[in-house]
Amino acid sequence: MSGELPSEQPIITLQYERLAVNGQALRANVLRGDGSDALKISPEDLESVLIPARRPILRVIEDYYERNQQNNPGLHIVRPSIWTTQLASTKQAEGRSNRVFTELGYRNGGVHTLRDELQPDFHEYWDAVRNAGFMPEVRLDATKPYAGPWLLLRKPTLDEVALHWFDFPSDAAASATQIKDDDMRIEAHNLRQQHLSGEAIVDRAPDERRSRLEVGLILSMAAIKATMGDQAAYARDIDDAFDFLDSDPTIDIGATRAVENATFEPGM
């Protein structure tokens, strides 16, 4: 079965934050001669695995996050990344002549968060993660039998969705700090000004970009309101965003999945 995705319905599991299909780790079907017995898959195969597994993956991420918060009160806890696909062996990714990273990626040496840090042969794997609505990244694993560079996924934040899927710059934490005020009238005024500033960005954009930017603005405002603790206003904005997405066929389904992933909560 190694070498291709099984034609029958595969069993997708997560083992220690690592994706597996029928109990096998996944390996990009790009480079040969690594001696790996992992399941070789194409970018299309990876996408077909990730899309139906989105909710189970998100539940694992949220369960891990909540458990760590409970066990480590007072500490800053981040959501885990999920290891999806081994790209190559350690040897195949070593040195400037490596077959995985570009010069930009080689100079980075840490967590790779830019598509251009990878050689073109791996871009479609990166895109498969994005099309499933997750943030891609590449890290090196030094543990056998998994040693080498791996493609991972993260649950995106609303700020990240606004920027990376809808081209709208968003920083909810910084904006909320500037908006918040003990005087509720001033705070409401500041919030309106924030929205008007966003609308100005949308209005200056070419017609073909305005739709995406409008959704980005809605998501950015939702993130700000959530940061300020106004869950009711946050929920209204998210409903507005989905209404907009449902009514605009020009926005790709991958962007809608990203919004769904960012707003996923346990129990959904």
ROMI-302235 format. One record per residue (C-alpha): z, y, x; residue in one letter; residue number from 1. Coordinates in pm, whole numbers, plus 32768, in hexadecimal, padded with zeros to 4 digits. Layout:
! ROMI-302235
{up=Z | north=Y | east=X | nunu=A | torvex=NUM}
...
! end
This chain:
! ROMI-302235
{up=8000 | north=8000 | east=8000 | nunu=M | torvex=1}
{up=8026 | north=80E6 | east=812F | nunu=S | torvex=2}
{up=7EF7 | north=81C4 | east=8152 | nunu=G | torvex=3}
{up=7EC4 | north=8239 | east=7FEC | nunu=E | torvex=4}
{up=7F87 | north=829D | east=7EB8 | nunu=L | torvex=5}
{up=7FB3 | north=8173 | east=7DCE | nunu=P | torvex=6}
{up=7ECB | north=8183 | east=7CA2 | nunu=S | torvex=7}
{up=7FDD | north=810F | east=7BB4 | nunu=E | torvex=8}
{up=80F3 | north=81FB | east=7B4C | nunu=Q | torvex=9}
{up=81B9 | north=8236 | east=7C8E | nunu=P | torvex=10}
{up=8334 | north=823A | east=7C96 | nunu=I | torvex=11}
{up=839C | north=8389 | east=7D28 | nunu=I | torvex=12}
{up=84FA | north=83A7 | east=7DB7 | nunu=T | torvex=13}
{up=85C4 | north=8493 | east=7E90 | nunu=L | torvex=14}
{up=868B | north=83F6 | east=7FA7 | nunu=Q | torvex=15}
{up=876F | north=84E7 | east=8063 | nunu=Y | torvex=16}
{up=8694 | north=8611 | east=7FFF | nunu=E | torvex=17}
{up=855E | north=8552 | east=8070 | nunu=R | torvex=18}
{up=8444 | north=84FD | east=7F7D | nunu=L | torvex=19}
{up=83D4 | north=8392 | east=7F69 | nunu=A | torvex=20}
{up=82CA | north=82DA | east=7EA1 | nunu=V | torvex=21}
{up=8317 | north=816E | east=7E53 | nunu=N | torvex=22}
{up=8423 | north=8182 | east=7F61 | nunu=G | torvex=23}
{up=8335 | north=81FF | east=806F | nunu=Q | torvex=24}
{up=833E | north=834B | east=8124 | nunu=A | torvex=25}
{up=81FC | north=8416 | east=8111 | nunu=L | torvex=26}
{up=8110 | north=846C | east=822E | nunu=R | torvex=27}
{up=7FE5 | north=855A | east=8233 | nunu=A | torvex=28}
{up=7E9E | north=849D | east=824F | nunu=N | torvex=29}
{up=7E15 | north=8580 | east=8362 | nunu=V | torvex=30}
{up=7E6A | north=84FF | east=84BF | nunu=L | torvex=31}
{up=7E4E | north=8395 | east=8527 | nunu=R | torvex=32}
{up=7EED | north=82C3 | east=8634 | nunu=G | torvex=33}
{up=8059 | north=831A | east=85F4 | nunu=D | torvex=34}
{up=80CB | north=81B8 | east=85A1 | nunu=G | torvex=35}
{up=8179 | north=822F | east=8464 | nunu=S | torvex=36}
{up=81A4 | north=813E | east=8342 | nunu=D | torvex=37}
{up=81DC | north=825C | east=824E | nunu=A | torvex=38}
{up=80FF | north=827A | east=811A | nunu=L | torvex=39}
{up=7FCB | north=8345 | east=817B | nunu=K | torvex=40}
{up=7F6A | north=843F | east=806E | nunu=I | torvex=41}
{up=7E69 | north=854F | east=8036 | nunu=S | torvex=42}
{up=7EC0 | north=86B1 | east=7FC4 | nunu=P | torvex=43}
{up=7E4C | north=8652 | east=7E66 | nunu=E | torvex=44}
{up=7F36 | north=8525 | east=7E6C | nunu=D | torvex=45}
{up=8058 | north=8602 | east=7ED6 | nunu=L | torvex=46}
{up=8015 | north=86F4 | east=7DBB | nunu=E | torvex=47}
{up=8000 | north=85D3 | east=7CC2 | nunu=S | torvex=48}
{up=8156 | north=855E | east=7D3A | nunu=V | torvex=49}
{up=8202 | north=86B1 | east=7D3B | nunu=L | torvex=50}
{up=8190 | north=873C | east=7BEC | nunu=I | torvex=51}
{up=8222 | north=862B | east=7B0A | nunu=P | torvex=52}
{up=8357 | north=8617 | east=7BEA | nunu=A | torvex=53}
{up=83AA | north=8789 | east=7BD5 | nunu=R | torvex=54}
{up=84D3 | north=876C | east=7AEB | nunu=R | torvex=55}
{up=8577 | north=8646 | east=7BA2 | nunu=P | torvex=56}
{up=8548 | north=8700 | east=7CEA | nunu=I | torvex=57}
{up=85DF | north=883E | east=7C59 | nunu=L | torvex=58}
{up=8707 | north=877C | east=7BCB | nunu=R | torvex=59}
{up=874F | north=86E6 | east=7D21 | nunu=V | torvex=60}
{up=873D | north=8840 | east=7DC0 | nunu=I | torvex=61}
{up=8825 | north=88D9 | east=7CBB | nunu=E | torvex=62}
{up=891A | north=87B4 | east=7CC2 | nunu=D | torvex=63}
{up=8932 | north=87CD | east=7E3D | nunu=Y | torvex=64}
{up=8960 | north=8945 | east=7E27 | nunu=Y | torvex=65}
{up=8A71 | north=8935 | east=7D1F | nunu=E | torvex=66}
{up=8B2A | north=881E | east=7DD3 | nunu=R | torvex=67}
{up=8B28 | north=88DE | east=7F1A | nunu=N | torvex=68}
{up=8BA1 | north=8A19 | east=7E6B | nunu=Q | torvex=69}
{up=8CC5 | north=895B | east=7DD4 | nunu=Q | torvex=70}
{up=8D1B | north=88B5 | east=7F21 | nunu=N | torvex=71}
{up=8CFD | north=89F6 | east=7FED | nunu=N | torvex=72}
{up=8D91 | north=8B15 | east=7F23 | nunu=P | torvex=73}
{up=8D5B | north=8C6B | east=7FBE | nunu=G | torvex=74}
{up=8C3C | north=8BFB | east=809E | nunu=L | torvex=75}
{up=8AD1 | north=8C66 | east=8079 | nunu=H | torvex=76}
{up=8A1B | north=8B2E | east=8003 | nunu=I | torvex=77}
{up=88A1 | north=8B13 | east=7FF8 | nunu=V | torvex=78}
{up=87CD | north=8A20 | east=7F32 | nunu=R | torvex=79}
{up=8743 | north=88FF | east=7FFE | nunu=P | torvex=80}
{up=85D9 | north=88CE | east=805D | nunu=S | torvex=81}
{up=853A | north=8780 | east=8001 | nunu=I | torvex=82}
{up=847F | north=86C0 | east=810E | nunu=W | torvex=83}
{up=8332 | north=8658 | east=8078 | nunu=T | torvex=84}
{up=822C | north=85F0 | east=8177 | nunu=T | torvex=85}
{up=8229 | north=85A4 | east=82E9 | nunu=Q | torvex=86}
{up=8101 | north=865B | east=8382 | nunu=L | torvex=87}
{up=80F4 | north=85B1 | east=84D6 | nunu=A | torvex=88}
{up=81BF | north=8506 | east=85E3 | nunu=S | torvex=89}
{up=828C | north=85CE | east=86DC | nunu=T | torvex=90}
{up=818B | north=8589 | east=87ED | nunu=K | torvex=91}
{up=806B | north=8606 | east=8716 | nunu=Q | torvex=92}
{up=8122 | north=8750 | east=86DF | nunu=A | torvex=93}
{up=8192 | north=8796 | east=8844 | nunu=E | torvex=94}
{up=810D | north=88A9 | east=8927 | nunu=G | torvex=95}
{up=8005 | north=89B3 | east=88F8 | nunu=R | torvex=96}
{up=7EFA | north=88A8 | east=88D2 | nunu=S | torvex=97}
{up=7FB3 | north=880F | east=87AC | nunu=N | torvex=98}
{up=7EE9 | north=87AF | east=867A | nunu=R | torvex=99}
{up=7FD2 | north=883A | east=856F | nunu=V | torvex=100}
{up=802C | north=89A4 | east=85C1 | nunu=F | torvex=101}
{up=7F58 | north=8AD3 | east=860E | nunu=T | torvex=102}
{up=7FB7 | north=8BBE | east=8728 | nunu=E | torvex=103}
{up=8081 | north=8C88 | east=862C | nunu=L | torvex=104}
{up=813C | north=8B51 | east=85BE | nunu=G | torvex=105}
{up=8171 | north=8ADB | east=8722 | nunu=Y | torvex=106}
{up=8212 | north=8C29 | east=877E | nunu=R | torvex=107}
{up=82F7 | north=8C15 | east=864F | nunu=N | torvex=108}
{up=83A7 | north=8AD5 | east=86B2 | nunu=G | torvex=109}
{up=8494 | north=8AE1 | east=8588 | nunu=G | torvex=110}
{up=8462 | north=8ABB | east=8412 | nunu=V | torvex=111}
{up=82F4 | north=8AFD | east=83C1 | nunu=H | torvex=112}
{up=82C8 | north=8BC9 | east=8283 | nunu=T | torvex=113}
{up=8162 | north=8C42 | east=82AD | nunu=L | torvex=114}
{up=802A | north=8B7A | east=8258 | nunu=R | torvex=115}
{up=7F79 | north=8C0D | east=8387 | nunu=D | torvex=116}
{up=8074 | north=8B64 | east=846D | nunu=E | torvex=117}
{up=7FCB | north=8A18 | east=841C | nunu=L | torvex=118}
{up=7E78 | north=8997 | east=8488 | nunu=Q | torvex=119}
{up=7D75 | north=89A8 | east=836C | nunu=P | torvex=120}
{up=7D7B | north=882E | east=8339 | nunu=D | torvex=121}
{up=7EDA | north=8852 | east=82AA | nunu=F | torvex=122}
{up=7EA0 | north=8983 | east=81CB | nunu=H | torvex=123}
{up=7E55 | north=88B6 | east=8095 | nunu=E | torvex=124}
{up=7FA3 | north=8803 | east=80B5 | nunu=Y | torvex=125}
{up=804D | north=8958 | east=80C2 | nunu=W | torvex=126}
{up=7F84 | north=89C0 | east=7F91 | nunu=D | torvex=127}
{up=7FED | north=8885 | east=7ED6 | nunu=A | torvex=128}
{up=8158 | north=88F1 | east=7EF0 | nunu=V | torvex=129}
{up=8101 | north=8A50 | east=7E75 | nunu=R | torvex=130}
{up=8030 | north=89C6 | east=7D57 | nunu=N | torvex=131}
{up=8163 | north=8905 | east=7CE6 | nunu=A | torvex=132}
{up=821F | north=8A51 | east=7CDC | nunu=G | torvex=133}
{up=82F8 | north=8A24 | east=7E11 | nunu=F | torvex=134}
{up=831D | north=8AE7 | east=7F55 | nunu=M | torvex=135}
{up=828D | north=8A1D | east=807A | nunu=P | torvex=136}
{up=831E | north=8A15 | east=81D8 | nunu=E | torvex=137}
{up=82FA | north=8937 | east=830B | nunu=V | torvex=138}
{up=8418 | north=88BD | east=83E3 | nunu=R | torvex=139}
{up=843D | north=87C9 | east=8502 | nunu=L | torvex=140}
{up=8509 | north=868D | east=84CD | nunu=D | torvex=141}
{up=8592 | north=85E5 | east=8604 | nunu=A | torvex=142}
{up=861E | north=84AC | east=8559 | nunu=T | torvex=143}
{up=8569 | north=835E | east=8568 | nunu=K | torvex=144}
{up=849E | north=82DC | east=84B7 | nunu=P | torvex=145}
{up=8450 | north=8436 | east=842E | nunu=Y | torvex=146}
{up=8429 | north=84F8 | east=8574 | nunu=A | torvex=147}
{up=831F | north=8607 | east=8569 | nunu=G | torvex=148}
{up=82BB | north=8736 | east=8499 | nunu=P | torvex=149}
{up=82F5 | north=871C | east=8323 | nunu=W | torvex=150}
{up=827D | north=87E1 | east=81F8 | nunu=L | torvex=151}
{up=83A2 | north=883F | east=8119 | nunu=L | torvex=152}
{up=83C8 | north=88F3 | east=7FCE | nunu=L | torvex=153}
{up=84CB | north=89E8 | east=7F4B | nunu=R | torvex=154}
{up=8520 | north=8A63 | east=7DF1 | nunu=K | torvex=155}
{up=8498 | north=8BC8 | east=7DF0 | nunu=P | torvex=156}
{up=8567 | north=8CF6 | east=7D91 | nunu=T | torvex=157}
{up=84E1 | north=8DED | east=7C92 | nunu=L | torvex=158}
{up=84AC | north=8EE7 | east=7DAD | nunu=D | torvex=159}
{up=83D6 | north=8DE6 | east=7E64 | nunu=E | torvex=160}
{up=830D | north=8D93 | east=7D2D | nunu=V | torvex=161}
{up=82CE | north=8F04 | east=7CE5 | nunu=A | torvex=162}
{up=8251 | north=8F3A | east=7E49 | nunu=L | torvex=163}
{up=81A1 | north=8DF7 | east=7EA9 | nunu=H | torvex=164}
{up=8103 | north=8D9A | east=7D5B | nunu=W | torvex=165}
{up=80D9 | north=8EF0 | east=7CB6 | nunu=F | torvex=166}
{up=80BC | north=8FDE | east=7DE1 | nunu=D | torvex=167}
{up=81D9 | north=90BC | east=7D69 | nunu=F | torvex=168}
{up=82DB | north=9129 | east=7E71 | nunu=P | torvex=169}
{up=8439 | north=90D7 | east=7DF9 | nunu=S | torvex=170}
{up=8598 | north=90E8 | east=7E8B | nunu=D | torvex=171}
{up=868E | north=90BA | east=7D6E | nunu=A | torvex=172}
{up=87C9 | north=90D2 | east=7E42 | nunu=A | torvex=173}
{up=876A | north=9220 | east=7EE2 | nunu=A | torvex=174}
{up=86E7 | north=92AF | east=7D9A | nunu=S | torvex=175}
{up=881E | north=9249 | east=7CD7 | nunu=A | torvex=176}
{up=88FB | north=92F5 | east=7DD7 | nunu=T | torvex=177}
{up=8839 | north=9439 | east=7DAB | nunu=Q | torvex=178}
{up=8834 | north=9420 | east=7C2E | nunu=I | torvex=179}
{up=899B | north=93BB | east=7BE7 | nunu=K | torvex=180}
{up=8A88 | north=94D3 | east=7B84 | nunu=D | torvex=181}
{up=8BDE | north=94EE | east=7AE0 | nunu=D | torvex=182}
{up=8B44 | north=95DD | east=79E3 | nunu=D | torvex=183}
{up=8A76 | north=9501 | east=78F9 | nunu=M | torvex=184}
{up=8991 | north=9624 | east=789D | nunu=R | torvex=185}
{up=8937 | north=965E | east=7A09 | nunu=I | torvex=186}
{up=8907 | north=94E9 | east=7A3E | nunu=E | torvex=187}
{up=881C | north=94D3 | east=7911 | nunu=A | torvex=188}
{up=875B | north=9600 | east=7997 | nunu=H | torvex=189}
{up=873E | north=955F | east=7AEF | nunu=N | torvex=190}
{up=86C1 | north=941C | east=7A53 | nunu=L | torvex=191}
{up=85B6 | north=94D8 | east=798F | nunu=R | torvex=192}
{up=854A | north=958C | east=7ACC | nunu=Q | torvex=193}
{up=852C | north=9440 | east=7B80 | nunu=Q | torvex=194}
{up=844A | north=93C0 | east=7A6C | nunu=H | torvex=195}
{up=8378 | north=94FD | east=7A6D | nunu=L | torvex=196}
{up=834B | north=94E0 | east=7BE8 | nunu=S | torvex=197}
{up=82CF | north=937E | east=7BB3 | nunu=G | torvex=198}
{up=81E2 | north=93EA | east=7AA2 | nunu=E | torvex=199}
{up=8152 | north=94EC | east=7B92 | nunu=A | torvex=200}
{up=8100 | north=93D0 | east=7C85 | nunu=I | torvex=201}
{up=8050 | north=9314 | east=7B6D | nunu=V | torvex=202}
{up=7F91 | north=9449 | east=7AF7 | nunu=D | torvex=203}
{up=7F0C | north=9495 | east=7C56 | nunu=R | torvex=204}
{up=7E82 | north=9336 | east=7C84 | nunu=A | torvex=205}
{up=7D1A | north=92D0 | east=7C3C | nunu=P | torvex=206}
{up=7CE3 | north=9241 | east=7AE0 | nunu=D | torvex=207}
{up=7CC0 | north=90DD | east=7B5F | nunu=E | torvex=208}
{up=7E1C | north=90E5 | east=7BFE | nunu=R | torvex=209}
{up=7EDF | north=9191 | east=7AE9 | nunu=R | torvex=210}
{up=7F29 | north=905C | east=7A1B | nunu=S | torvex=211}
{up=7FCC | north=8FA5 | east=7B3B | nunu=R | torvex=212}
{up=808A | north=90D9 | east=7BA7 | nunu=L | torvex=213}
{up=810C | north=910E | east=7A45 | nunu=E | torvex=214}
{up=81A4 | north=8FB1 | east=7A45 | nunu=V | torvex=215}
{up=8231 | north=8FF4 | east=7BA0 | nunu=G | torvex=216}
{up=82D7 | north=9130 | east=7B21 | nunu=L | torvex=217}
{up=8372 | north=9077 | east=79FA | nunu=I | torvex=218}
{up=83FA | north=8F6B | east=7AE5 | nunu=L | torvex=219}
{up=847D | north=9071 | east=7BD8 | nunu=S | torvex=220}
{up=8536 | north=9125 | east=7AC0 | nunu=M | torvex=221}
{up=85C0 | north=8FD7 | east=7A43 | nunu=A | torvex=222}
{up=8643 | north=8F8B | east=7BA0 | nunu=A | torvex=223}
{up=86EA | north=90E0 | east=7BB5 | nunu=I | torvex=224}
{up=8793 | north=90B3 | east=7A63 | nunu=K | torvex=225}
{up=880B | north=8F57 | east=7AC1 | nunu=A | torvex=226}
{up=889A | north=8FE1 | east=7C06 | nunu=T | torvex=227}
{up=894F | north=90EE | east=7B3E | nunu=M | torvex=228}
{up=89E3 | north=8FE3 | east=7A5A | nunu=G | torvex=229}
{up=891E | north=9039 | east=791E | nunu=D | torvex=230}
{up=88B5 | north=8ED9 | east=78BB | nunu=Q | torvex=231}
{up=883F | north=8F3D | east=7760 | nunu=A | torvex=232}
{up=874D | north=9041 | east=77EB | nunu=A | torvex=233}
{up=86DF | north=8F48 | east=78F6 | nunu=Y | torvex=234}
{up=8690 | north=8E43 | east=77EA | nunu=A | torvex=235}
{up=85C5 | north=8F3E | east=7720 | nunu=R | torvex=236}
{up=84F6 | north=8F9B | east=7850 | nunu=D | torvex=237}
{up=84B4 | north=8E2E | east=78A2 | nunu=I | torvex=238}
{up=8443 | north=8DF0 | east=773C | nunu=D | torvex=239}
{up=8359 | north=8F1C | east=775D | nunu=D | torvex=240}
{up=82CF | north=8E90 | east=78A2 | nunu=A | torvex=241}
{up=827E | north=8D40 | east=7803 | nunu=F | torvex=242}
{up=81E0 | north=8DEC | east=76D6 | nunu=D | torvex=243}
{up=8103 | north=8EAE | east=77C9 | nunu=F | torvex=244}
{up=80A8 | north=8D73 | east=7888 | nunu=L | torvex=245}
{up=8055 | north=8CB7 | east=7748 | nunu=D | torvex=246}
{up=7F6C | north=8DCC | east=76D6 | nunu=S | torvex=247}
{up=7EB0 | north=8E03 | east=781D | nunu=D | torvex=248}
{up=7DC6 | north=8CE3 | east=7883 | nunu=P | torvex=249}
{up=7D69 | north=8D93 | east=79C8 | nunu=T | torvex=250}
{up=7EBD | north=8D40 | east=7A60 | nunu=I | torvex=251}
{up=7EB5 | north=8BEA | east=7B04 | nunu=D | torvex=252}
{up=7F9A | north=8AD2 | east=7A93 | nunu=I | torvex=253}
{up=803B | north=8ABD | east=7BED | nunu=G | torvex=254}
{up=80CA | north=8C1B | east=7BBA | nunu=A | torvex=255}
{up=815B | north=8BB4 | east=7A69 | nunu=T | torvex=256}
{up=81FA | north=8A83 | east=7B0D | nunu=R | torvex=257}
{up=8298 | north=8B68 | east=7C11 | nunu=A | torvex=258}
{up=833B | north=8C38 | east=7AFC | nunu=V | torvex=259}
{up=83B3 | north=8AF8 | east=7A53 | nunu=E | torvex=260}
{up=8444 | north=8A79 | east=7B9A | nunu=N | torvex=261}
{up=84F2 | north=8BC1 | east=7BEE | nunu=A | torvex=262}
{up=8595 | north=8BD5 | east=7A97 | nunu=T | torvex=263}
{up=85F4 | north=8A65 | east=7A80 | nunu=F | torvex=264}
{up=8763 | north=8A2A | east=7A34 | nunu=E | torvex=265}
{up=8822 | north=88DE | east=7A20 | nunu=P | torvex=266}
{up=8820 | north=8855 | east=78C1 | nunu=G | torvex=267}
{up=86C5 | north=88DB | east=7872 | nunu=M | torvex=268}
! end
